[in-house]
């Protein structure tokens, strides 16, 4: 298993858009995303801060993506 790369909210948002997710609503700094197949996740957009590893793991679990797939997709962004 590879080490999880830390990214910011904007990069995670680009990754989700590439996977087919759409922004459906926002409450404060938290943006909610949904895929056509029903998967959902939330990303906090805090300016100047990176997403914590446990939060990235939770987002990957919610969107049903393996860490290796995540690493490969980040290389393509």
C-alpha positions as CSV (number, residue, x, y, z in Angstrom):
1,X,0.0,0.0,0.0
2,X,1.4,3.4,-1.0
3,X,1.5,6.4,1.3
4,X,-1.5,8.7,1.0
5,X,-0.6,12.0,-0.7
6,X,-2.0,15.1,1.1
7,X,-3.7,17.6,-1.2
8,X,-5.8,20.7,-0.8
9,X,-9.6,21.0,-1.3
10,X,-9.3,22.5,-4.8
11,X,-7.2,19.5,-6.0
12,X,-9.7,17.0,-4.5
13,X,-12.5,18.9,-6.2
14,X,-10.8,18.6,-9.6
15,X,-10.3,14.9,-8.9
16,X,-14.0,14.5,-8.1
17,X,-15.1,16.4,-11.2
18,X,-12.9,14.1,-13.4
19,X,-14.7,11.1,-11.9
20,X,-18.1,12.5,-12.8
21,X,-19.2,14.1,-9.5
22,X,-21.1,17.3,-9.5
23,X,-21.3,20.0,-6.8
24,X,-24.9,20.0,-5.6
25,X,-25.0,22.4,-2.7
26,X,-22.9,24.3,-0.2
27,X,-23.3,25.1,3.5
28,X,-20.7,27.5,4.8
29,X,-17.3,26.2,3.6
30,X,-18.5,22.7,3.1
31,X,-19.4,21.7,-0.5
32,X,-21.5,18.6,-1.1
33,X,-20.8,16.4,-4.2
34,X,-22.9,13.7,-5.8
35,X,-22.3,11.2,-8.6
36,X,-25.1,9.9,-10.9
37,X,-24.8,6.4,-9.4
38,X,-25.7,7.8,-5.9
39,X,-22.3,8.2,-4.3
40,X,-21.9,11.4,-2.2
41,X,-19.1,13.1,-0.3
42,X,-18.4,16.5,1.4
43,X,-15.2,18.6,1.2
44,X,-14.4,21.5,3.5
45,X,-12.9,24.4,1.5
46,X,-10.7,26.2,4.0
47,X,-8.4,28.6,2.3
48,X,-4.7,27.9,2.7
49,X,-5.2,24.5,4.5
50,X,-4.5,21.0,3.3
51,X,-6.9,18.1,3.8
52,X,-5.9,15.8,6.7
53,X,-5.0,12.2,5.9
54,X,-8.0,10.7,7.8
55,X,-10.3,13.0,5.9
56,X,-8.9,12.0,2.6
57,X,-9.2,8.3,3.6
58,X,-12.9,9.0,4.5
59,X,-13.6,10.8,1.2
60,X,-11.9,7.9,-0.7
61,X,-14.1,5.4,1.2
62,X,-17.2,7.4,0.4
63,X,-16.5,7.6,-3.3
64,X,-15.4,3.9,-3.3
65,X,-11.9,4.5,-4.6
66,X,-8.7,2.6,-3.6
67,X,-5.6,4.5,-2.5
68,X,-3.6,3.2,-5.5
69,X,-6.3,4.5,-7.9
70,X,-6.2,7.8,-6.1
71,X,-2.4,8.0,-6.5
72,X,-2.6,7.2,-10.2
73,X,-5.3,9.8,-10.8
74,X,-3.3,12.5,-9.0
75,X,-0.4,11.9,-11.4
76,X,-2.7,12.6,-14.3
77,X,-4.1,15.9,-12.9
